[in-house]
Amino acid sequence: MIFIGISGVTCGGKTTLCDKLLKKYQKLKIFHQDVYFLEPDDPRLNIIPELNHANWEELNSLDMAKMKEDIDEFRTNATSHGLIIIEGFTIFNYRKFDGMFTKKYFFTLNKEETWNRRKYRDYIPPDVPGYFDKVVWPMYEKQLEELKQQTDIDWIDGTDDQDDIFNNVCSTIEDLLQQ
């Protein structure tokens, strides 16, 4: 099995790339980290008192054990080799995924471009005023810092042409499929 990790900044282009890859590779299996967010009333969530809002930008806001369990179950029950994508904003920060990925991609954007994209997105629960500056961006920078020692990540500028990004990733996938 070939495991491709696609991670990076919020609104960086992860889902867009996955959607395009799914159209090209019909037998592709994608695990989206967003599916594993905890419920808004879950007591495991860390609440930011001054915002009266949960921190949705950290690993603790996700049921990562369930995500890993689902991936492991898929690996165990798969009847043939395949192409699997694990997509999410903190997947490379989850230590139990270490060594799983055949290839890793990480989308980056600067703060201004990230805000320009995120402010038009609807989240459930919705972002509260100040959440981006107080939580989203600092958590991204913290996660990014943790990844700098990982030398096996291909960094993608999220402002690059989406077709170019897609073609470059497809070229790598084709090479991996031929091996």
Helices and strands as residue ranges (DSSP letters): E 2-8, H 14-24, E 29-32, G 33-36, E 47-48, E 53-54, G 59-61, H 64-77, E 83-87, G 91-93, G 95-97, E 103-108, H 111-118, H 131-131, I 132-136, H 137-147, E 153-157, H 162-178
